[in-house]
Amino acid sequence: MSGNHAPTSRLPRVAVFAVACVAVSGLGHAYAGGGHVAPHLLGLGALLAALPAWLLSGRERGPEVILAATLATQFGLHHLFGQTAPGTPGVDGHAHPAVGMLLVHVTLALLTGWWLHRGEDAFWGYVRLRSARLLRLLISGTPALSAGPVGLRVAAEPEVAPASAEIVSAGRRRGPPIVSPAG
């Protein structure tokens, strides 16, 4: 399902993206010798990371888009956080080796991008599963509520059917393929 979804699910996902990028970037920046990042720059970095995340979160994105967004965000955060680097500026405006800092940011971007993609994949799998269940209820014609002369009344609980092909295909499996016995 590639359609839009309610903004209520976008905001938490955007916040997770921004916080994850800023947290690992700030820690990685300090670890690689860039010094501690000022709190106001962490806040500004979170806002700057949230903007493209909001723009991209309107529909399901593949790992390549999430990875590209994470790499671009890490690049931007690297330059933003470089404003607090101690000492005399080096080749890239920092007092530490540029290659080491670049390696830290790229590594963090790859790990964070993979982790965020897994979260997005789980979220969209859940959305597909819920949509398939709702579609099955609508197709089966079993009303959840039925109107009566006195208002609304709740219908009896529908019988739970075994998993249909739509629901099974909406979920994702992990592990080797299931081999059915020859018969």
Backbone bond lengths (Angstrom), bond angles and torsions (degrees), N, CA, C in turn:
res aa  C-N    CA-C-N  psi(-1)  N-CA   C-N-CA  omega(-1)  CA-C   N-CA-C  phi
1 M - - - 1.438 - - 1.513 107.49 -
2 S 1.310 115.69 119.66 1.454 120.38 -177.01 1.509 112.53 -109.63
3 G 1.292 118.64 8.61 1.457 121.41 -175.65 1.514 112.73 -76.07
4 N 1.312 114.48 174.05 1.459 120.35 177.70 1.516 110.02 -71.34
5 H 1.292 116.79 161.50 1.445 122.21 176.43 1.518 108.18 -136.20
6 A 1.280 115.70 170.52 1.457 120.96 -174.93 1.523 111.48 -61.37
7 P 1.347 116.72 142.70 1.464 120.11 178.32 1.527 113.12 -58.68
8 T 1.330 117.78 -21.87 1.462 119.51 -179.88 1.520 111.89 -64.36
9 S 1.327 118.21 -26.96 1.465 119.13 177.30 1.526 110.93 -87.78
10 R 1.321 118.09 -17.45 1.467 120.75 -179.87 1.521 111.46 -73.89
11 L 1.308 117.02 -45.89 1.465 120.71 -174.03 1.531 112.63 -57.85
12 P 1.332 119.68 -49.16 1.478 118.20 178.34 1.521 112.54 -62.32
13 R 1.340 118.28 -37.59 1.452 120.58 -179.91 1.521 111.05 -68.00
14 V 1.328 117.23 -39.34 1.468 121.49 176.88 1.523 109.79 -64.19
15 A 1.328 116.67 -42.98 1.464 120.56 179.80 1.522 111.09 -62.22
16 V 1.326 117.07 -41.56 1.473 120.18 178.61 1.525 109.80 -62.65
17 F 1.335 117.26 -44.06 1.466 120.56 178.87 1.521 110.50 -59.43
18 A 1.335 116.95 -50.82 1.468 121.07 -176.68 1.519 111.70 -63.22
19 V 1.316 117.14 -46.63 1.473 120.40 -178.38 1.524 110.67 -66.35
20 A 1.335 117.40 -42.21 1.467 119.75 179.69 1.522 110.64 -61.97
21 C 1.331 116.52 -45.92 1.471 119.55 -179.59 1.521 111.74 -63.59
22 V 1.328 117.27 -45.58 1.463 120.58 -177.65 1.527 111.24 -68.65
23 A 1.317 117.28 -41.61 1.470 120.08 -178.34 1.526 111.74 -63.92
24 V 1.342 116.65 -50.59 1.467 117.66 -178.26 1.521 110.99 -70.74
25 S 1.321 117.99 -32.39 1.461 120.31 178.77 1.521 110.92 -69.18
26 G 1.326 117.13 -43.73 1.468 120.57 178.71 1.517 112.16 -62.75
27 L 1.338 115.71 -44.11 1.472 119.45 178.55 1.523 111.14 -67.29
28 G 1.334 116.00 -43.37 1.465 119.64 178.92 1.512 112.15 -64.80
29 H 1.326 116.26 -37.85 1.465 121.11 178.93 1.534 110.17 -61.82
30 A 1.326 116.03 -45.80 1.468 120.51 178.86 1.533 110.62 -65.93
31 Y 1.339 116.44 -41.96 1.459 120.74 -178.77 1.530 111.54 -63.68
32 A 1.332 116.80 -37.37 1.460 120.79 -177.55 1.524 112.53 -80.59
33 G 1.320 117.96 3.19 1.450 120.82 175.20 1.509 115.29 102.19
34 G 1.315 117.40 8.69 1.463 120.90 -178.96 1.511 113.56 -83.14
35 G 1.321 118.30 -4.06 1.460 121.76 -179.14 1.521 111.12 83.46
36 H 1.330 113.67 169.69 1.464 119.18 179.54 1.521 109.44 -71.60
37 V 1.307 114.87 144.69 1.459 121.19 -177.99 1.529 108.70 -92.31
38 A 1.317 116.21 132.95 1.467 121.84 -179.74 1.529 109.81 -62.24
39 P 1.329 117.88 140.69 1.472 121.30 -178.84 1.530 113.91 -55.07
40 H 1.333 117.22 -37.40 1.468 117.96 -179.94 1.531 111.64 -66.27
41 L 1.350 116.82 -30.59 1.460 119.48 176.58 1.531 111.44 -74.61
42 L 1.332 117.06 -31.82 1.465 119.82 174.42 1.529 109.79 -63.29
43 G 1.328 116.53 -44.20 1.464 120.56 178.23 1.516 112.23 -63.73
44 L 1.328 116.26 -44.54 1.462 120.34 177.88 1.526 110.50 -63.76
45 G 1.319 116.59 -40.31 1.469 120.65 177.47 1.526 111.68 -61.47
46 A 1.334 116.92 -39.99 1.469 120.34 178.45 1.526 110.73 -63.91
47 L 1.311 116.58 -41.90 1.467 119.77 177.89 1.523 111.66 -64.75
48 L 1.328 116.16 -43.19 1.457 120.15 179.78 1.532 111.74 -66.93
49 A 1.321 117.33 -33.21 1.469 120.70 177.67 1.527 110.82 -74.76
50 A 1.332 117.25 -30.55 1.462 121.02 -177.61 1.527 112.38 -71.67
51 L 1.310 118.07 -32.42 1.461 120.55 -176.69 1.531 112.62 -60.87
52 P 1.341 119.64 -56.79 1.478 117.34 178.29 1.527 111.91 -65.80
53 A 1.325 117.55 -30.59 1.464 119.93 178.32 1.526 109.79 -63.18
54 W 1.316 117.12 -40.81 1.468 120.76 178.34 1.537 110.01 -63.18
55 L 1.319 116.20 -43.57 1.459 120.04 -178.92 1.524 112.31 -64.68
56 L 1.318 117.30 -33.85 1.468 121.29 -177.98 1.530 113.68 -88.04
57 S 1.326 118.04 -14.18 1.465 120.23 -171.52 1.522 113.72 -87.24
58 G 1.312 119.07 8.49 1.456 121.82 -178.49 1.515 114.26 -70.49
59 R 1.307 116.63 -17.91 1.468 120.60 178.66 1.527 108.43 -153.62
60 E 1.323 115.37 173.39 1.458 120.68 -178.98 1.521 109.97 -66.32
61 R 1.318 115.70 133.79 1.467 121.89 178.96 1.514 109.19 -120.24
62 G 1.318 115.51 148.46 1.457 121.51 178.80 1.512 111.51 -81.10
63 P 1.329 116.48 173.66 1.457 120.34 -177.89 1.529 112.85 -63.01
64 E 1.344 117.81 -31.34 1.463 119.76 -179.36 1.531 111.49 -65.85
65 V 1.326 118.33 -37.95 1.467 121.32 179.00 1.530 110.04 -70.86
66 I 1.321 116.01 -43.33 1.473 119.61 179.87 1.524 110.10 -64.57
67 L 1.323 117.33 -41.59 1.463 120.58 178.64 1.527 111.01 -65.14
68 A 1.323 117.59 -43.31 1.466 120.45 178.34 1.533 110.77 -62.45
69 A 1.318 116.82 -41.68 1.469 120.03 178.59 1.526 110.73 -64.93
70 T 1.315 116.61 -39.50 1.463 120.46 179.40 1.528 110.91 -68.30
71 L 1.325 118.07 -41.62 1.469 120.69 177.24 1.529 111.12 -63.07
72 A 1.327 116.94 -44.79 1.469 120.34 178.81 1.527 110.83 -63.18
73 T 1.318 116.39 -40.50 1.471 120.35 179.10 1.520 110.49 -64.95
74 Q 1.331 117.18 -43.22 1.462 120.07 178.21 1.528 111.09 -62.50
75 F 1.311 116.98 -39.63 1.468 121.05 177.78 1.537 109.85 -60.77
76 G 1.331 116.13 -47.34 1.462 120.07 178.84 1.520 112.53 -64.02
77 L 1.331 116.42 -42.16 1.463 120.06 179.35 1.528 111.12 -66.23
78 H 1.324 117.29 -36.17 1.458 121.23 177.22 1.536 110.03 -57.22
79 H 1.307 115.95 -47.34 1.468 119.58 -179.24 1.527 111.93 -70.78
80 L 1.315 116.80 -37.71 1.466 119.97 177.57 1.529 110.52 -65.27
81 F 1.324 117.05 -47.40 1.457 120.69 -178.17 1.517 112.08 -70.71
82 G 1.329 117.91 -21.52 1.457 121.88 177.78 1.526 112.31 -62.94
83 Q 1.319 117.68 -16.08 1.455 121.25 178.65 1.523 112.70 -67.28
84 T 1.331 117.05 -17.31 1.467 120.11 -179.36 1.516 112.66 -107.81
85 A 1.338 117.75 8.19 1.462 120.54 -178.82 1.529 110.35 -67.24
86 P 1.333 117.08 132.46 1.464 120.51 -179.06 1.524 112.49 -78.29
87 G 1.300 116.88 160.97 1.465 122.08 171.30 1.514 114.22 85.44
88 T 1.309 114.45 -168.16 1.453 121.70 -179.67 1.513 110.02 -80.71
89 P 1.322 116.56 133.09 1.470 118.74 -178.50 1.515 111.82 -61.81
90 G 1.334 114.88 142.79 1.460 121.78 177.03 1.517 109.20 -98.12
91 V 1.323 115.40 -150.25 1.456 121.96 -175.57 1.529 112.08 -59.99
92 D 1.330 117.41 -42.39 1.470 120.55 -176.70 1.529 112.24 -103.08
93 G 1.322 117.74 20.81 1.465 120.61 -179.88 1.517 113.14 91.38
94 H 1.317 117.39 3.34 1.462 122.27 179.98 1.529 109.44 -115.99
95 A 1.324 115.56 162.36 1.460 120.85 178.16 1.531 110.79 -92.31
96 H 1.295 118.85 12.11 1.458 122.82 -178.62 1.529 108.36 -122.73
97 P 1.310 117.75 164.60 1.465 120.01 -179.72 1.528 111.79 -61.42
98 A 1.323 115.74 129.05 1.465 121.73 -177.59 1.528 111.92 -63.61
99 V 1.338 116.95 -36.82 1.462 119.91 -176.52 1.524 110.87 -65.89
100 G 1.318 117.54 -42.40 1.467 121.08 178.51 1.519 111.85 -62.47
101 M 1.317 117.01 -42.95 1.457 120.99 179.25 1.531 110.34 -65.59
102 L 1.318 116.36 -42.88 1.459 120.61 178.95 1.526 110.57 -61.68
103 L 1.333 116.02 -43.12 1.459 120.98 179.16 1.531 111.05 -61.08
104 V 1.324 116.90 -42.27 1.463 120.73 179.08 1.524 110.04 -62.42
105 H 1.335 117.60 -48.12 1.458 120.20 -178.01 1.532 112.23 -65.09
106 V 1.325 118.13 -40.55 1.465 120.89 179.13 1.525 110.40 -66.56
107 T 1.327 116.71 -43.59 1.464 120.51 178.29 1.522 110.60 -60.89
108 L 1.318 116.51 -45.87 1.469 120.12 178.52 1.521 111.13 -63.96
109 A 1.316 117.19 -38.13 1.464 120.13 178.51 1.529 110.60 -63.50
110 L 1.322 117.21 -42.72 1.462 120.30 179.56 1.525 111.41 -64.64
111 L 1.322 116.98 -46.61 1.465 120.52 179.53 1.523 111.83 -65.53
112 T 1.316 116.54 -45.21 1.457 120.56 -179.46 1.523 110.30 -66.81
113 G 1.333 117.46 -41.22 1.458 120.95 178.03 1.512 112.13 -60.84
114 W 1.327 116.34 -42.68 1.462 120.29 177.93 1.523 110.44 -63.69
115 W 1.318 117.36 -45.98 1.463 122.03 -179.14 1.531 110.57 -63.12
116 L 1.325 117.15 -44.39 1.464 120.62 179.68 1.533 111.02 -67.00
117 H 1.325 117.48 -37.00 1.467 119.68 176.59 1.521 110.57 -62.28
118 R 1.309 117.39 -42.00 1.476 120.60 178.55 1.525 110.71 -60.90
119 G 1.334 116.64 -40.71 1.462 119.85 177.15 1.516 112.15 -65.11
120 E 1.336 116.87 -43.36 1.467 121.34 177.76 1.526 110.01 -63.38
121 D 1.320 117.17 -41.66 1.455 121.67 179.53 1.532 110.49 -61.07
122 A 1.323 116.66 -42.70 1.464 120.91 178.05 1.525 110.55 -65.41
123 F 1.330 117.00 -42.73 1.466 120.96 179.34 1.524 110.40 -60.03
124 W 1.339 117.64 -49.87 1.461 120.76 -177.39 1.521 111.33 -69.42
125 G 1.324 119.04 -30.84 1.464 120.73 173.73 1.516 110.60 -62.86
126 Y 1.321 116.32 -40.29 1.464 121.23 177.20 1.534 110.40 -64.52
127 V 1.338 116.53 -42.82 1.470 120.50 178.70 1.527 109.98 -60.95
128 R 1.334 117.70 -44.50 1.463 120.92 179.19 1.523 111.19 -63.40
129 L 1.318 117.02 -40.77 1.459 120.91 179.75 1.523 110.66 -63.15
130 R 1.321 116.63 -46.73 1.474 120.63 179.09 1.523 111.04 -63.87
131 S 1.321 117.11 -39.13 1.469 120.80 179.28 1.521 110.71 -65.56
132 A 1.327 117.03 -40.76 1.463 120.59 179.35 1.525 110.53 -64.75
133 R 1.309 117.83 -40.05 1.466 120.59 178.02 1.523 110.98 -65.74
134 L 1.320 117.14 -42.73 1.454 120.95 178.72 1.526 110.27 -64.12
135 L 1.316 117.33 -43.41 1.458 121.73 178.75 1.524 110.37 -61.08
136 R 1.303 116.87 -42.01 1.473 120.77 178.91 1.512 110.61 -62.84
137 L 1.323 117.89 -41.73 1.468 120.46 177.52 1.527 110.88 -63.98
138 L 1.320 117.19 -41.35 1.459 120.57 -179.81 1.527 111.54 -66.69
139 I 1.334 117.11 -40.71 1.467 121.19 -179.39 1.518 111.01 -69.51
140 S 1.331 116.66 -38.50 1.468 119.42 -177.96 1.518 111.60 -70.25
141 G 1.325 117.77 -16.35 1.459 120.72 177.52 1.510 114.02 77.07
142 T 1.297 118.09 12.11 1.448 120.76 177.96 1.519 108.76 -83.04
143 P 1.319 117.63 107.72 1.466 118.71 -178.48 1.521 111.54 -74.45
144 A 1.301 115.24 142.39 1.463 119.78 176.10 1.525 109.45 -79.14
145 L 1.301 116.11 -35.45 1.455 122.17 177.41 1.519 108.40 -131.37
146 S 1.306 117.44 143.24 1.463 119.79 174.69 1.520 108.17 -126.95
147 A 1.320 115.35 137.70 1.464 120.58 -178.41 1.517 109.82 -80.90
148 G 1.280 116.90 138.42 1.462 122.73 176.35 1.514 109.65 -125.71
149 P 1.286 117.45 176.14 1.462 119.97 -177.69 1.523 113.19 -63.88
150 V 1.331 118.19 -23.27 1.457 121.05 -177.19 1.523 111.93 -99.71
151 G 1.307 118.82 2.17 1.462 122.00 -178.79 1.513 109.91 131.32
152 L 1.301 115.12 -148.33 1.460 120.09 -179.29 1.509 110.10 -96.36
153 R 1.309 115.35 141.61 1.455 119.54 172.66 1.521 108.02 -132.82
154 V 1.287 116.04 151.19 1.456 121.15 -177.57 1.519 108.86 -84.41
155 A 1.317 116.20 130.19 1.456 121.61 176.84 1.518 109.03 -76.13
156 A 1.307 115.47 163.64 1.464 120.41 178.08 1.527 108.68 -62.40
157 E 1.322 115.83 151.47 1.465 121.02 178.23 1.518 109.28 -59.69
158 P 1.338 117.50 129.88 1.462 118.89 177.67 1.524 110.39 -68.16
159 E 1.323 115.11 148.75 1.451 120.47 178.62 1.524 108.65 -67.12
160 V 1.309 117.29 135.89 1.456 121.47 -179.12 1.519 108.33 -79.52
161 A 1.327 115.11 120.23 1.456 121.04 -179.69 1.523 109.18 -90.51
162 P 1.324 117.17 158.16 1.466 118.82 174.92 1.523 110.35 -61.16
163 A 1.288 116.25 159.71 1.472 121.55 -177.27 1.524 110.04 -56.91
164 S 1.315 115.04 129.04 1.464 119.41 179.42 1.519 109.77 -88.08
165 A 1.316 115.50 172.12 1.468 120.76 -179.90 1.516 111.02 -61.84
166 E 1.363 117.06 -36.66 1.473 118.89 179.96 1.523 111.24 -62.69
167 I 1.325 115.63 -43.59 1.464 119.25 -177.30 1.520 110.14 -70.32
168 V 1.317 116.62 -42.72 1.455 119.83 -179.51 1.521 110.32 -63.16
169 S 1.341 117.50 -42.45 1.462 119.05 -178.90 1.517 111.50 -73.11
170 A 1.343 118.31 -21.42 1.458 120.47 179.35 1.524 111.12 -73.40
171 G 1.328 116.95 -28.92 1.458 119.62 179.61 1.515 110.39 -82.80
172 R 1.303 116.06 159.67 1.463 120.52 178.67 1.516 107.57 -113.67
173 R 1.311 115.04 141.28 1.445 121.02 177.96 1.500 110.49 -102.31
174 R 1.308 115.86 153.52 1.450 121.79 171.61 1.519 106.93 -118.42
175 G 1.289 115.40 145.15 1.453 119.27 176.61 1.509 112.02 107.81
176 P 1.330 115.37 -176.52 1.468 119.60 -176.80 1.535 109.91 -71.53
177 P 1.326 117.02 161.44 1.462 119.86 179.10 1.515 110.72 -63.38
178 I 1.315 115.21 151.21 1.467 120.44 177.54 1.522 107.48 -81.78
179 V 1.318 115.26 127.42 1.455 120.71 179.92 1.524 107.15 -103.02
180 S 1.330 115.57 121.62 1.472 118.37 179.08 1.537 108.88 -83.68
181 P 1.318 115.59 146.74 1.483 118.59 -178.93 1.526 110.11 -66.39
182 A 1.323 115.53 142.80 1.469 121.44 179.02 1.522 108.16 -69.93
183 G 1.300 115.85 137.42 1.460 115.58 -179.10 1.452 115.09 -162.80
